[in-house]
Amino acid sequence: MAVQVKSDHHTARARVATAEEKPELWRIMTATGAPYDEFQAKADREIPVVVLEPG
């Protein structure tokens, strides 16, 4: 897949974070101030965390 960050273009592979990875990634995401915990509380399913890796 093609990914653009500002003016930089990259090729990446997307995958769902493992159960072991997700808690730390979720902590980092919520530290940005985004209301992910609120979204999860209202959702009727688990919100996945997607990891992009160079590819």
C-alpha positions, 0 to 999 in steps of 0.5 A, spaced: 500 500 500 502 507 498 502 511 504 503 519 504 506 522 511 506 530 509 510 530 502 514 523 503 511 517 500 512 510 502 510 503 501 507 499 507 504 493 509 498 494 514 497 488 520 493 488 526 497 489 532 498 483 536 495 482 543 502 483 546 503 489 542 496 493 543 496 495 550 503 499 549 500 502 542 494 504 545 497 507 551 501 511 546 495 513 542 491 515 548 497 520 550 496 524 544 489 526 547 485 523 542 479 520 545 480 513 543 478 510 550 471 514 550 470 511 543 472 504 545 467 505 551 461 506 546 463 501 541 460 494 541 466 491 538 474 491 540 477 497 536 483 494 533 490 498 532 493 497 525 501 497 525 504 500 518 511 496 517 515 498 511 514 494 505 
